[in-house]
Amino acid sequence: MTVLPITKIPRTGLPAHALVVGDPERAARIAAVLDGSHEVARNREYHTYTGTWQGVPVVVSSHGVGGPGAVCLFDELAEAGVTTLLRLGTAGALTAAISDGDLVIAEAAVRDDGVTHQLVPPEYPAVAAPEAVLALRDAAAAHGAPAHRGLVWTRAAFAPGVLRLPMEEYVRARVIAIEMELSALYVHASMRGLRAGGVVVIDGNAVDEHDTPYDPHRTVVTEAVERAVRVALDALTALAVRAGEPA
């Protein structure tokens, strides 16, 4: 069997529905809750597994930190036959109305990702598939997970440098969270004719980070991520069932 060069996933034979995450260890933990899961590829930060959830075959794969590397995974998953991608990650809130451990379902994203400006003009939107947003909303409600829908800011740099961060402007424009990969996913999916969505767990408040030290390893975040895994998997399988795709 031939494999693709960057992720080393097989060129054919993968399920059509994928859940993507940044952390390879998180991908392994998600794979552990699937039925019949096994690793199909491992190269660099790209660790890929397959299994079933509620009888639906799915892919779970990690892409590391940041949009440019993530696009490499999205490209090769699409080449291997994946048609639906949901991303599960963490993010900082940009409003006090959203608490640590809450979920944010990203309807669209600000394209500050460091890669998509090299792929399409700046006016090209980064938007989720509406059916993916609704599937994530319904799954969050079914699990009793506090969830908010809105715009997120995808930013390439994790920490600010000497340049001013336009935080106040985005807060005033009602962007509700900041993360690092979703706009790259949304642009890529639109370019390739794929279906994409994303949900992030809030692990701190980016606006108030100087008052409260950033600590993403607290119990409230860990428990929320565990719940969000099931939310994302339920949404992914619901999308497959609604499309009439085989279980």
N, C-alpha and C positions, 0 to 999 in steps of 0.2 A: 504494500500500500504506500503510495506517495504521500508526502506531507508538505504542508505549506512552510515557507522558509523562516518566518519570524517566530511564530507560535508553536510550530511543529504539530499542529492539529492535522488530522487526515483531510485530504481534499474532498472526500465524499463520505456520506454515511452518518453525518451528525443530525440530531433532531433539529427541527425548524425553530425552536423557541429557546432563548438563552437568557440567563440571569448573569449579569456581569458586575464585578466588584473590584475595588482597588487592591485589597490585601490578599495575597495568596493563602494566608492562614484562614482568612474568613471564607474563601472559596472552599477550602478543605472542610471547614466546619459545616458549611451548607451542604456539601456533598454527602456528609455523614448522615443527614436526616433524609436523604432520598432513598428510595427502594432500588436495590440492585446497582448502586453507584460504583463506578470505577474510574480511575484516572486514565485519560486517553492521550494526554500530552503534557510535557513540562519543559519549558525553556525560558531562561531568564525569569522575569516576573510573571510570565504567562503560564498559569497552571490551569488545566482544563479537565473537567469531569463530565460524565453523563450518568443519568439515572432516570427514575420516574417519580413524579409527584402526583398523587391522586390518579394514577394510571396514565399520565401523560408524559412521554419522553421529553426530557429537558437537558440543556447544557448549562453548566456552571463554570465560569472562567474568570480569572483575575487579569487585570491590565496594569497594575502599578499606579503610580501617582502622576497625574497630569494628562492633559489632552493629547499631546503629540504621540506618546507611547500608546495611549488608549486607542487612538485611531488605527494603529497597526493591528490591534486585536479585532476591532470592528470590521476592518477590511477583510481580514482572513476568515472571520466567522461568516461574513456574507458570501465570500467566495466558496466556502464549504457548504453553503445551503441554508444558513440561518436567515430567517425572515422577520423574526420578532426579537427585539432586545429590550430588556428592562434593566436599568442600573439601580443598584442599592448601594448607598454610601452614607457618609456623615457630612454635616455642614454646620456652619455657624449661623445663628439667627441674627437678623438685622432689625428686629423689633422686640420689645419687651412682651408683646402679646403672645409670643411663641416661647414655650418653656423647654428646658433641657429634657430630652427623651421624646418630645413630640416629633411627629413625622411631617415633612413637607413634600407634597406631590408637585413636581415642577411642571407647570403647563408650558413654560417657555423659559429661555435663558439668555442673559446678556453675553454676547460673544467676546469675552476678554480672555480667551482660552490659550492664546499663543500659537494656534495652528490653523484655525479655519479661515483666517484672513489670507492665508496662502492658498486656499482651495476655492473660495467663492468670493464675490464682491461683498463689501461690508453691509450692503442693504439686505442681503439674503438672510431670512429669519432662521432662528433656532427654536423650533417648536416641537412639542410632543404630539404623538398621534392622539386625537381626542378619545378614542376607545381605550387606549392605554391609561389615560388619566382617570377615566371613569371606572375601569377595572381596579385600579389601585385605590380609588376612593371607596368602592364597595367592599374590597377586601379589608381595608383599614377599619371600616365601620363594623364589619363582621367580627373582627378581633378586638373591638373596643379600644382601638388605638387612636389617641388624639391626633388629628391630621388636619393640615392646612394646605390649600391649593393656591398657587400663585407663581410669580416670577422669581427665578434665582439668578445670581450673578456667578458665572463661571470665570474664575481668574487663574491665570497661569502661575503667578507667584504665590507661594504659601504665606510668606511674611513680607511686610513692606520694607522698602529700602529707604533711599534718600528722597525719592519722588513722593509727592503728595498722593495719597489714596483718595479717590473721589467717593468716599463712603457717604458723606452727607447727601450728595446729589442722588445716589441710588436709594438711600433711605427715604428721601422726600418723594422719589418716584415710585414708592411702594414695592420695591424689590425686597423680598422677605428673608432671603438666606444667601449665603456665599459658599461655593464649593469649587471643584477644580476640573470636572470632566463632562458635565451634562451637555453644554452647548456643542462640544465636539461630537458627542453621540447624536444629538438631534440633527445637526447639519449633515453628518455622514449618512444618517438614515434617510433623510429627505433626498439627498443626492442619489442614493442607491435604490430608492423606492421601497424602503423597509419600514417597519412599524416599530416605534421606540417610545419609551416612557422612563420615568425615573422617580425614585422616592429616596429621600435622605432623612437620617436621624439627626436631630439637633444635639450637638455635643458641647455647646457653649454659646455665648452671645458675643459676636464679633465687635459690636459697637461698644460694649462695656468690658472688653478684655483686659483693659488696664486696671480695672477695679477688681476683677476676679481672675486669677491666673488660669490659663487654659489647661484643662485636665480632661481628656477624652476617655479616661479609663475608669470613671466612676460607675458605681452600680447602676444608677439611673440610666446611663447610656448603654451599658452592657445589656441590661434587661430589655431596653427598647430595641436594640439591634436584633436580639433574639426574636422578639415579636415581629419586627419588620421583615425578617427572613421569611416567615410564614405568610405575611401579608404579600410580599413580592411573589413568592411561589404560587400562592392562590390566584393572584392576578394574572400571572403568566399562563397558568393552566386554564383559567376562565377565558382568556383571549383565544386559546387554541380551541376550546369547546365551542365558543360562539362563532368562530370561523368555520366550524364544521370539519376541522382538521383531525386526522386520525389519532386515537389514543394509543 
